[in-house]
């Protein structure tokens, strides 16, 4: 599965011999590790954004069909997986553009398959200068997963023919006041996008603004996000609407 954009090597911009072309791998939905990568990238490359070209790739993970009937039953992404991938790329573009990187310098792409294989293959095809991915580091659940399946970052390091930058999610304590965390995160997003329509739900906000160090938006996070959204609605920052049985919050 690919976007409609051609997959040719990046064209060098006239007069910019120092232009750098980077491939950034993101997951769908965006994990805390990936959110941290995007924030750090936007800040780290801010002084040199005029010479940066980013290709942002998300890979829909699919098992490899084998055996005599593999050709008759090709595996393909579901509609939900495609929607998740498109939303992840939209959020990634938003995060990177907030770091003053022009949208014209950000290209997004969706593929389906084994993430490490697709990342390494695209890096070779597009002749990028560096491949950048996030990692959860040595969290206990990450170490356990490596025992059984290995890690995407290690596989990319083994397969890639270009330099690879693995950005490790720093260890941090969860915020003491989770409602205040979501309140501040949502306000920050609204301030960054004053002319854009923002529609949020408790479940969506819980995952989108998940604190660093958290691995999933569980019941506690969803309840905190819901309380933060209600607080913002009460303050007149958001409008509360019931749509088909679902509570949504809009900044209009």
FENHU-V471357 format. One record per residue. N is the residue number from 1. RES is the residue in one letter. SS is DSSP state (alpha for helix, beta for strand, coil for the rest). PHI is phi in whole degrees, -180 to 180 (999 if undefined). NEAR is the number of other C-alpha atoms within 12 Angstrom. Layout:
n->N res->RES ss->SS phi->PHI near->NEAR
n->N res->RES ss->SS phi->PHI near->NEAR
//
This chain:
n->1 res->X ss->coil phi->999 near->23
n->2 res->X ss->coil phi->-136 near->22
n->3 res->X ss->coil phi->-76 near->21
n->4 res->X ss->coil phi->-78 near->11
n->5 res->X ss->coil phi->-77 near->13
n->6 res->X ss->coil phi->-69 near->15
n->7 res->X ss->coil phi->-108 near->24
n->8 res->X ss->coil phi->-100 near->15
n->9 res->X ss->coil phi->-56 near->20
n->10 res->X ss->coil phi->-59 near->27
n->11 res->X ss->coil phi->-83 near->18
n->12 res->X ss->coil phi->-72 near->20
n->13 res->X ss->coil phi->-78 near->16
n->14 res->X ss->coil phi->-56 near->9
n->15 res->X ss->coil phi->82 near->9
n->16 res->X ss->coil phi->-125 near->15
n->17 res->X ss->coil phi->-67 near->12
n->18 res->X ss->coil phi->-98 near->16
n->19 res->X ss->coil phi->-57 near->22
n->20 res->X ss->beta phi->-117 near->26
n->21 res->X ss->beta phi->-117 near->34
n->22 res->X ss->beta phi->-119 near->38
n->23 res->X ss->beta phi->-109 near->43
n->24 res->X ss->beta phi->-114 near->42
n->25 res->X ss->beta phi->-92 near->50
n->26 res->X ss->beta phi->-127 near->47
n->27 res->X ss->coil phi->-98 near->39
n->28 res->X ss->coil phi->-136 near->34
n->29 res->X ss->coil phi->-69 near->33
n->30 res->X ss->coil phi->-61 near->37
n->31 res->X ss->coil phi->-83 near->34
n->32 res->X ss->alpha phi->-56 near->35
n->33 res->X ss->alpha phi->-63 near->37
n->34 res->X ss->alpha phi->-70 near->42
n->35 res->X ss->alpha phi->-59 near->43
n->36 res->X ss->alpha phi->-68 near->35
n->37 res->X ss->alpha phi->-58 near->35
n->38 res->X ss->alpha phi->-64 near->39
n->39 res->X ss->alpha phi->-64 near->28
n->40 res->X ss->alpha phi->-68 near->25
n->41 res->X ss->alpha phi->-62 near->35
n->42 res->X ss->alpha phi->-59 near->29
n->43 res->X ss->alpha phi->-77 near->20
n->44 res->X ss->alpha phi->-67 near->18
n->45 res->X ss->coil phi->-96 near->25
n->46 res->X ss->alpha phi->-53 near->21
n->47 res->X ss->alpha phi->-69 near->14
n->48 res->X ss->alpha phi->-124 near->20
n->49 res->X ss->alpha phi->-65 near->29
n->50 res->X ss->alpha phi->-69 near->24
n->51 res->X ss->alpha phi->-117 near->26
n->52 res->X ss->beta phi->-110 near->38
n->53 res->X ss->beta phi->-131 near->36
n->54 res->X ss->beta phi->-113 near->40
n->55 res->X ss->beta phi->-107 near->41
n->56 res->X ss->beta phi->-105 near->43
n->57 res->X ss->beta phi->-118 near->45
n->58 res->X ss->beta phi->-120 near->45
n->59 res->X ss->beta phi->-111 near->40
n->60 res->X ss->beta phi->-79 near->37
n->61 res->X ss->beta phi->-70 near->29
n->62 res->X ss->coil phi->-130 near->21
n->63 res->X ss->coil phi->-67 near->15
n->64 res->X ss->coil phi->-87 near->17
n->65 res->X ss->coil phi->-79 near->16
n->66 res->X ss->coil phi->-128 near->12
n->67 res->X ss->coil phi->96 near->10
n->68 res->X ss->coil phi->-69 near->9
n->69 res->X ss->coil phi->-102 near->10
n->70 res->X ss->coil phi->-60 near->12
n->71 res->X ss->coil phi->-70 near->11
n->72 res->X ss->coil phi->-83 near->10
n->73 res->X ss->coil phi->-128 near->12
n->74 res->X ss->coil phi->-66 near->17
n->75 res->X ss->coil phi->-84 near->19
n->76 res->X ss->coil phi->-142 near->19
n->77 res->X ss->coil phi->-65 near->22
n->78 res->X ss->coil phi->-83 near->15
n->79 res->X ss->alpha phi->-62 near->11
n->80 res->X ss->alpha phi->-65 near->14
n->81 res->X ss->alpha phi->-64 near->24
n->82 res->X ss->alpha phi->-62 near->26
n->83 res->X ss->alpha phi->-63 near->18
n->84 res->X ss->alpha phi->-62 near->25
n->85 res->X ss->alpha phi->-64 near->35
n->86 res->X ss->alpha phi->-65 near->30
n->87 res->X ss->alpha phi->-68 near->25
n->88 res->X ss->alpha phi->-62 near->34
n->89 res->X ss->alpha phi->-68 near->37
n->90 res->X ss->alpha phi->-63 near->28
n->91 res->X ss->alpha phi->-67 near->31
n->92 res->X ss->alpha phi->-65 near->42
n->93 res->X ss->alpha phi->-62 near->35
n->94 res->X ss->alpha phi->-61 near->27
n->95 res->X ss->alpha phi->-63 near->34
n->96 res->X ss->alpha phi->-72 near->40
n->97 res->X ss->alpha phi->-70 near->31
n->98 res->X ss->coil phi->-68 near->26
n->99 res->X ss->coil phi->-88 near->27
n->100 res->X ss->coil phi->75 near->27
n->101 res->X ss->coil phi->-86 near->30
n->102 res->X ss->coil phi->-64 near->23
n->103 res->X ss->alpha phi->-59 near->24
n->104 res->X ss->alpha phi->-65 near->18
n->105 res->X ss->alpha phi->-99 near->27
n->106 res->X ss->beta phi->-118 near->33
n->107 res->X ss->beta phi->-114 near->34
n->108 res->X ss->beta phi->-116 near->37
n->109 res->X ss->beta phi->-152 near->37
n->110 res->X ss->beta phi->-118 near->38
n->111 res->X ss->beta phi->-131 near->36
n->112 res->X ss->beta phi->-127 near->31
n->113 res->X ss->beta phi->147 near->25
n->114 res->X ss->coil phi->-86 near->22
n->115 res->X ss->alpha phi->-52 near->32
n->116 res->X ss->alpha phi->-63 near->36
n->117 res->X ss->alpha phi->-62 near->29
n->118 res->X ss->alpha phi->-68 near->33
n->119 res->X ss->alpha phi->-62 near->47
n->120 res->X ss->alpha phi->-65 near->37
n->121 res->X ss->alpha phi->-65 near->26
n->122 res->X ss->alpha phi->-69 near->39
n->123 res->X ss->alpha phi->-60 near->37
n->124 res->X ss->alpha phi->-69 near->26
n->125 res->X ss->alpha phi->-65 near->20
n->126 res->X ss->alpha phi->-92 near->30
n->127 res->X ss->coil phi->54 near->27
n->128 res->X ss->coil phi->-76 near->35
n->129 res->X ss->coil phi->-81 near->30
n->130 res->X ss->beta phi->-159 near->31
n->131 res->X ss->beta phi->-110 near->39
n->132 res->X ss->beta phi->-121 near->39
n->133 res->X ss->beta phi->-138 near->44
n->134 res->X ss->beta phi->-101 near->34
n->135 res->X ss->beta phi->-143 near->35
n->136 res->X ss->coil phi->-80 near->34
n->137 res->X ss->coil phi->70 near->26
n->138 res->X ss->coil phi->-108 near->17
n->139 res->X ss->coil phi->-61 near->20
n->140 res->X ss->alpha phi->-53 near->13
n->141 res->X ss->alpha phi->-68 near->16
n->142 res->X ss->alpha phi->-72 near->22
n->143 res->X ss->alpha phi->-63 near->16
n->144 res->X ss->alpha phi->-65 near->14
n->145 res->X ss->alpha phi->-65 near->16
n->146 res->X ss->alpha phi->-64 near->20
n->147 res->X ss->alpha phi->-60 near->11
n->148 res->X ss->alpha phi->-93 near->10
n->149 res->X ss->alpha phi->-129 near->13
n->150 res->X ss->coil phi->75 near->16
n->151 res->X ss->coil phi->-118 near->27
n->152 res->X ss->alpha phi->-62 near->33
n->153 res->X ss->alpha phi->-62 near->33
n->154 res->X ss->alpha phi->-67 near->24
n->155 res->X ss->alpha phi->-66 near->23
n->156 res->X ss->alpha phi->-63 near->34
n->157 res->X ss->alpha phi->-60 near->24
n->158 res->X ss->alpha phi->-76 near->18
n->159 res->X ss->alpha phi->-94 near->23
n->160 res->X ss->coil phi->-70 near->31
n->161 res->X ss->coil phi->-105 near->22
n->162 res->X ss->coil phi->-119 near->26
n->163 res->X ss->beta phi->-59 near->23
n->164 res->X ss->beta phi->-122 near->29
n->165 res->X ss->beta phi->-109 near->24
n->166 res->X ss->beta phi->-102 near->30
n->167 res->X ss->beta phi->-98 near->27
n->168 res->X ss->beta phi->-89 near->25
n->169 res->X ss->coil phi->-64 near->29
n->170 res->X ss->coil phi->-69 near->24
n->171 res->X ss->coil phi->-73 near->20
n->172 res->X ss->coil phi->-152 near->15
n->173 res->X ss->coil phi->-82 near->12
n->174 res->X ss->coil phi->-63 near->18
n->175 res->X ss->coil phi->-61 near->18
n->176 res->X ss->coil phi->-68 near->12
n->177 res->X ss->coil phi->-113 near->18
n->178 res->X ss->alpha phi->-68 near->28
n->179 res->X ss->alpha phi->-64 near->31
n->180 res->X ss->alpha phi->-64 near->25
n->181 res->X ss->alpha phi->-60 near->26
n->182 res->X ss->alpha phi->-67 near->39
n->183 res->X ss->alpha phi->-58 near->31
n->184 res->X ss->alpha phi->-66 near->24
n->185 res->X ss->alpha phi->-64 near->25
n->186 res->X ss->alpha phi->-69 near->39
n->187 res->X ss->alpha phi->-61 near->27
n->188 res->X ss->alpha phi->-63 near->17
n->189 res->X ss->alpha phi->-64 near->26
n->190 res->X ss->alpha phi->-65 near->24
n->191 res->X ss->alpha phi->-68 near->17
n->192 res->X ss->alpha phi->-74 near->20
n->193 res->X ss->coil phi->-127 near->18
n->194 res->X ss->coil phi->-66 near->14
n->195 res->X ss->coil phi->-104 near->11
n->196 res->X ss->coil phi->-100 near->14
n->197 res->X ss->coil phi->-81 near->17
n->198 res->X ss->coil phi->-117 near->25
n->199 res->X ss->beta phi->-120 near->26
n->200 res->X ss->beta phi->-127 near->36
n->201 res->X ss->coil phi->-121 near->33
n->202 res->X ss->alpha phi->-61 near->34
n->203 res->X ss->alpha phi->-65 near->30
n->204 res->X ss->alpha phi->-66 near->31
n->205 res->X ss->alpha phi->-66 near->35
n->206 res->X ss->alpha phi->-60 near->37
n->207 res->X ss->alpha phi->-80 near->35
n->208 res->X ss->alpha phi->-67 near->37
n->209 res->X ss->coil phi->-111 near->43
n->210 res->X ss->coil phi->-59 near->39
n->211 res->X ss->coil phi->-62 near->37
n->212 res->X ss->coil phi->-60 near->29
n->213 res->X ss->coil phi->96 near->27
n->214 res->X ss->coil phi->-81 near->30
n->215 res->X ss->coil phi->-107 near->30
n->216 res->X ss->coil phi->-159 near->24
n->217 res->X ss->coil phi->-90 near->29
n->218 res->X ss->coil phi->-84 near->19
n->219 res->X ss->alpha phi->-61 near->14
n->220 res->X ss->alpha phi->-62 near->21
n->221 res->X ss->alpha phi->-66 near->32
n->222 res->X ss->alpha phi->-66 near->26
n->223 res->X ss->alpha phi->-67 near->23
n->224 res->X ss->alpha phi->-66 near->32
n->225 res->X ss->alpha phi->-63 near->38
n->226 res->X ss->alpha phi->-63 near->32
n->227 res->X ss->alpha phi->-66 near->27
n->228 res->X ss->alpha phi->-65 near->35
n->229 res->X ss->alpha phi->-65 near->41
n->230 res->X ss->alpha phi->-64 near->30
n->231 res->X ss->alpha phi->-63 near->24
n->232 res->X ss->alpha phi->-68 near->28
n->233 res->X ss->alpha phi->-67 near->25
n->234 res->X ss->alpha phi->-65 near->14
n->235 res->X ss->coil phi->-87 near->15
n->236 res->X ss->coil phi->83 near->16
n->237 res->X ss->coil phi->-76 near->24
n->238 res->X ss->coil phi->-126 near->27
n->239 res->X ss->beta phi->-107 near->24
n->240 res->X ss->beta phi->-95 near->26
n->241 res->X ss->beta phi->-136 near->20
n->242 res->X ss->beta phi->-102 near->13
n->243 res->X ss->beta phi->-124 near->13
n->244 res->X ss->coil phi->53 near->7
n->245 res->X ss->coil phi->83 near->8
n->246 res->X ss->beta phi->-114 near->15
n->247 res->X ss->beta phi->-86 near->21
n->248 res->X ss->beta phi->-123 near->26
n->249 res->X ss->beta phi->-123 near->35
n->250 res->X ss->beta phi->-125 near->25
n->251 res->X ss->coil phi->-95 near->27
n->252 res->X ss->coil phi->-113 near->19
//
